[in-house]
Amino acid sequence: PQVLVAGKVLPWRSSVVYLGSRISEDGKTIAAVKHRICCAESVVKRLNDRVFCRRTVSDRLKGHFIDTAVFASLLYGLEHCAFSVRDQRCLDGFFLRLSKRVMHLRYDYHLSYLEAEERLGVSRPSHRLASERLRWTGHMLRSNDDVLYEVLMFTPEGGARGRGRPRLRYYDTIKADLGGSNINLNARNQEECWSALATKTGDRQDWQNSVVN
């Protein structure tokens, strides 16, 4: 499509940043993840001299800054996206590299995710994002916004598709998050899943406790 402004045709862009989130033409989220990593890196640079580069600052305090300041920029707007395994590895890889940097470890030191989480006192970004995504889904199911409800319940029409694996939907991401949180809904299809999830999220306090635990 052509967009005219004062008689001039605006050039077509394959991706655009709107309200801090990058939206790509192909619908993939890897561009949004890399954009948020760049934003988080700018926060890390501002905190380097005062916090992360100082050996007198404890790892727990550095982890507190990562949890509050860095993750706030890293995960902004990503709870509304359908996430693949590649996107999760990209986020967790940034966290692991940052952990080795702030703890002043050698480049060849083998640091596992569990050790980084224990020493810094924070969970990896993919786990925190899954928790926030489930909390946001429960909030949306309890709301009275018909537009959000229709978007959540969207089911693509049947028909022919190209070769390869089907594109992941938000529904598929939520199913993976529910499995990771040991929440079983006993649903056979998408409609039954959303109906059972709406019933389970009706109790706001119980749902938040289930998601956090």
C-alpha positions in Angstrom: 0.0 0.0 0.0 1.1 3.6 -0.7 0.7 6.3 1.9 0.6 9.9 0.6 1.6 12.9 2.8 1.5 16.3 1.1 1.6 14.6 -2.3 4.7 12.6 -1.5 4.7 8.8 -1.2 6.3 7.6 2.0 8.9 4.8 1.6 7.9 1.4 2.7 9.6 0.0 5.8 9.8 -3.6 6.6 9.9 -2.8 10.4 8.9 0.1 12.5 9.3 1.0 16.2 5.9 2.0 17.9 5.7 2.9 21.6 9.1 1.3 22.2 8.3 -2.0 20.5 9.6 -3.1 17.1 6.9 -4.5 14.7 8.2 -6.4 11.7 6.5 -7.1 8.5 7.0 -10.9 8.6 5.4 -11.1 12.1 8.5 -12.6 13.7 9.5 -11.5 17.2 13.3 -11.9 16.9 13.6 -8.3 15.7 11.7 -7.1 18.7 13.9 -9.2 21.0 17.1 -7.8 19.5 15.7 -4.2 19.8 14.9 -4.7 23.5 18.5 -6.1 24.0 19.9 -2.9 22.5 17.8 -0.8 24.8 18.9 -2.9 27.8 22.5 -2.5 26.8 22.1 1.3 27.0 20.9 0.9 30.6 23.9 -1.3 31.4 26.3 1.3 30.1 24.8 4.0 32.3 25.2 1.7 35.4 28.6 0.4 34.6 30.8 3.0 36.3 28.6 3.3 39.4 27.6 -0.3 40.0 28.6 -3.1 37.6 32.4 -2.3 37.2 33.0 -1.9 41.0 34.3 -5.0 42.7 33.3 -3.6 46.1 29.6 -3.9 45.1 28.2 -7.4 46.0 26.7 -9.7 43.4 23.3 -9.6 45.1 23.2 -5.8 44.9 24.2 -6.0 41.2 21.5 -8.6 40.7 19.0 -6.2 42.3 19.9 -3.5 39.7 19.6 -6.1 36.9 16.2 -7.2 38.2 14.8 -3.6 38.5 16.5 -1.5 35.9 17.9 -3.8 33.2 15.0 -6.2 33.0 12.5 -3.4 33.0 13.9 -2.2 29.7 14.7 -5.7 28.4 11.2 -7.2 28.8 9.2 -4.1 28.0 6.2 -5.0 25.7 7.4 -8.6 25.1 4.7 -10.2 27.2 2.2 -9.7 24.3 4.3 -11.6 21.8 4.3 -15.3 20.7 7.7 -16.5 21.7 9.8 -19.3 20.1 12.7 -21.2 21.5 15.1 -19.1 19.5 13.7 -15.9 21.1 14.0 -17.4 24.6 17.7 -18.4 24.0 18.4 -14.9 22.7 17.1 -13.3 25.9 18.7 -15.9 28.3 22.0 -15.6 26.4 22.1 -11.8 27.0 21.5 -12.5 30.7 24.3 -15.0 30.9 26.8 -12.7 29.1 25.8 -9.8 31.4 26.2 -12.0 34.5 29.8 -13.0 33.6 30.5 -9.3 32.9 29.2 -7.9 36.2 30.8 -10.7 38.3 34.2 -10.2 36.6 34.5 -13.7 35.4 37.0 -14.9 32.7 35.6 -15.3 29.2 36.4 -19.1 29.3 34.6 -19.6 32.7 31.7 -22.0 32.3 28.8 -20.2 34.0 25.5 -22.1 34.1 22.1 -20.4 34.4 21.4 -21.9 37.8 24.7 -20.6 39.2 24.1 -17.1 37.7 20.6 -17.1 39.2 21.9 -18.2 42.6 24.8 -15.7 42.8 22.8 -12.7 41.5 19.5 -13.6 43.2 17.4 -13.1 40.0 15.7 -15.5 37.6 16.5 -15.7 34.0 14.5 -13.4 31.6 12.5 -16.2 29.9 11.1 -17.4 33.3 10.2 -13.9 34.4 8.7 -13.2 31.1 6.5 -16.3 31.2 5.3 -15.3 34.7 4.4 -11.8 33.5 2.7 -13.2 30.4 0.5 -15.4 32.4 -0.4 -12.5 34.8 -1.2 -10.3 31.8 -3.4 -13.0 30.3 -5.3 -13.4 33.5 -5.8 -9.6 33.7 -7.1 -9.6 30.1 -9.5 -12.5 30.7 -11.0 -10.7 33.7 -11.4 -7.4 31.9 -14.5 -6.3 30.1 -12.6 -5.2 27.0 -14.4 -6.9 24.1 -11.6 -6.0 21.6 -8.8 -7.6 23.7 -11.0 -10.6 24.3 -11.6 -11.1 20.5 -7.9 -10.7 19.8 -7.1 -13.4 22.4 -9.7 -15.8 21.0 -8.7 -15.3 17.4 -8.5 -18.6 15.5 -7.0 -18.6 12.0 -9.2 -19.9 9.2 -8.4 -23.2 7.6 -6.8 -23.5 4.2 -3.6 -24.3 2.4 -0.3 -23.1 3.8 3.3 -23.2 2.8 5.8 -25.9 3.7 7.4 -26.0 7.1 6.2 -25.7 10.6 3.2 -23.4 11.2 3.8 -20.0 12.8 3.6 -20.0 16.5 0.5 -18.3 18.0 0.1 -16.6 21.3 -2.1 -19.5 22.3 0.9 -21.9 21.7 3.1 -19.7 23.9 0.5 -19.7 26.7 0.2 -23.5 26.6 4.0 -23.8 27.0 3.9 -21.3 29.9 1.1 -23.3 31.6 3.1 -26.5 31.2 6.2 -24.9 32.7 4.2 -23.7 35.7 2.6 -27.2 36.2 -0.9 -25.9 35.5 -3.1 -28.5 33.8 -6.4 -27.4 32.4 -7.6 -30.7 30.8 -8.7 -29.0 27.6 -8.9 -30.7 24.2 -8.9 -27.6 21.9 -8.3 -23.9 21.9 -11.9 -22.9 22.8 -12.0 -25.2 25.8 -8.5 -24.0 26.9 -9.5 -20.4 27.0 -12.8 -21.2 28.7 -11.0 -23.2 31.4 -8.3 -20.6 31.8 -11.0 -17.8 32.2 -12.6 -19.8 35.0 -9.2 -20.4 36.7 -8.1 -16.8 36.5 -11.4 -15.6 38.0 -9.9 -15.6 41.4 -7.2 -12.9 41.0 -5.3 -13.7 44.2 -5.2 -17.4 43.7 -4.1 -17.0 40.0 -1.2 -14.6 41.0 0.0 -17.0 43.7 -0.1 -19.9 41.2 1.9 -17.9 38.6 4.5 -16.6 41.0 5.0 -20.1 42.6 
